[in-house]
Amino acid sequence: MREQEEKEQKENEARTAKALLFRSTLYKTNSKQDFQAGNKVSIVGAGPVGMGCAFALLTKRVTNNIAIYDVKNDLSSAERQDLLQGSLFLHNCKIDNRTTIECTKNSRVIVITAGVRSKPNESRQNLVHRSAEIIKKIAPELLKQSPKAVFIVVSNPVDVMTWVTRKITNLPYERCFSTGCHLDTARFRMFIGKLLRVSTSSVQGMVLGEHGDTSVPIWSSVSVGGTLLKDLLPPIGTEKDPMAWSNVHKNVVDAAYKVIGGKGYTNWAVGLTVSDVVSAIFENSNRILSLSTNAKGMCGVKEEVFLSLPCIVNKWGIYGVLHPQLSDWEKNKFEESAKVMLKLQNSIKF
């Protein structure tokens, strides 16, 4: 009996070792992080994007405890009052009543939306220097108030602004990232679903790289109901595609510009994206989302540059990053995206 138990124990240990080895092949893990207790989310910037985040977080019941901070005290105070007046419908919400940066104290998550608004047809990359100055001033002060918070950057150009935030605060990568291409991925899946007349949730696929013009649609892994589209059309999405599925990605890239051209900004889809990322943290979900993090050592990238990769999200922030299996076309596009972001990063002075 004892010999049988010892044999089973050895077999279990061998299986565990193989599973650990396989997981390390699939993704790299980050270190465990101490995190702030509670469910407080602070939103920095009371403009349309910040309020889109606040509204989504409250109405989707991701949290009922938020703070809204903006240098325009009257604006943040008015937005707070507007939300509180609907508190009957918002799960007994609590919104910090201070208008100074102290309102963000002891946040579990800090969402940075402060920045400059892009003009119609203006690329996110054009905003880099103006937005960087704002981040440089505010990020260290936010860290003083909440040293254990997870920082989610939304300010555009978001990949570079996340790199600036990380550099100026020296936060661990696990706790400083951006929503990246999570929204691009949602748009990508939506446009494919519309063309095929299936639900967006039945389309699986990701967009990686820059959140913007050089983003990379990972056509090699797009599936609908378990069927890989590349099995039906091997050159899908590339220059050799006879059906021009590349137009789907063009629609993804142009989506924000079209909305900005009509109403001056985007906010609702961004807000829903942020609420989904925060819910993945609060639920300790281990869900895989396309978020912007340090891409050094991944997909041929040799420098520290922030780009979207498949990230495992849990209570610490980013728990791990998958090693994407890319086609040669996708790898080349990803490396091109990295070069564009690195050039932008190098133009910023500290």
Secondary structure, DSSP 8 states (H G I E B T S, - for coil): -HHHHHHHHHHHHHHHHHHHHHHHHHEEE--------S--EEEE--SHHHHHHHHHHHHTTS-SEEEEE-S-HHHHHHHHHHHHTTGGGTTS-EE----SGGGGTT-SEEEE--S----TT--GGGGHHHHHHHHHHHHHHHHHH-TT-EEEE-SSSHHHHHHHHHHHH---GGGEEE-TTHHHHHHHHHHHHHHHTS-GGGEE--EEB-SSTT-EE-GGG-EETTEEHHHH-TTTTSTT-TT-THHHHHHHHHHHHHHHHHHS---HHHHHHHHHHHHHHHTT--EEEEEEEE-TTSTT--S--EEEEEEEEETTEEEEEE-----HHHHHHHHHHHHHHHHHHHT---
